[in-house]
C-alpha cells in the first residue's frame, strides 16, 4: 500500500459501542496507520433508539465515547 495514503475504516455499518469498547482494536488501527473510523450514531434520543430497536446504543454518553475514540488519534466519521 502507498505509504502516503490515509487509511479509513468504513464498514457497511458500525456501532459506537463496538468501536470504543475495543481499545485493543483502536490501538492496533492507529498503529497500522488508520486515521478515521465510521460509526453509526442514529440519535441521542432514548425513545427513538427504543423505536428503532437499537438497545446497544442506549444509555451511552456519545460525547465521551467519541472522545475515547479520538484519544487513539482516530477521526470519527458519521453519515446522518
C-alpha positions in Angstrom: 0.0 0.0 0.0 1.2 3.5 -0.8 2.8 5.0 2.4 1.4 8.4 1.8 -2.2 7.3 1.6 -4.6 7.8 4.5 -6.4 4.7 5.7 -10.0 4.7 6.8 -12.2 2.0 8.2 -15.5 2.4 6.5 -17.5 -0.8 7.1 -21.0 -1.4 5.8 -22.2 -0.5 9.3 -20.6 0.4 12.6 -21.6 0.9 16.2 -20.1 3.4 18.6 -20.2 0.8 21.4 -18.2 -1.8 19.4 -15.6 0.9 18.4 -14.9 2.5 21.8 -15.3 -0.7 23.9 -12.5 -2.4 22.0 -9.4 -0.4 23.0 -7.1 -3.0 21.6 -8.7 -2.7 18.1 -8.4 1.1 18.3 -4.8 0.8 19.3 -4.0 -1.6 16.5 -5.8 0.5 13.9 -3.9 3.6 15.0 -0.6 1.7 14.9 -1.4 0.4 11.4 -1.9 3.9 10.2 -5.6 4.2 10.1 -6.8 7.8 10.6 -10.6 7.5 10.6 -13.4 5.2 11.7 -17.1 5.4 10.6 -19.6 4.8 13.4 -23.4 4.6 13.3 -24.9 7.2 15.6 -28.6 7.1 14.9 -29.8 9.5 17.5 -29.0 10.5 21.1 -32.8 10.3 21.9 -33.5 7.3 24.0 -37.2 7.0 22.8 -36.1 6.9 19.2 -33.5 4.3 19.9 -36.2 2.1 21.5 -38.4 2.7 18.5 -35.5 1.8 16.1 -34.7 -1.3 18.1 -31.2 -0.1 18.9 -30.7 -1.2 22.6 -26.9 -1.4 22.2 -26.8 2.4 21.7 -28.9 3.3 24.7 -27.5 4.6 28.0 -24.3 5.8 26.4 -22.6 9.1 26.7 -22.0 9.8 23.0 -19.6 12.6 23.6 -17.3 10.6 25.9 -17.5 7.6 23.5 -16.3 9.8 20.6 -13.6 11.5 22.7 -12.4 8.0 23.7 -12.0 7.0 20.0 -10.3 10.3 19.3 -7.8 9.7 22.1 -6.3 7.0 19.9 -5.8 9.6 17.1 -8.7 8.3 15.1 -11.1 10.7 13.4 -14.8 9.9 14.0 -17.0 10.0 10.9 -20.8 9.6 10.8 -23.3 9.8 8.0 -26.6 11.0 9.2 
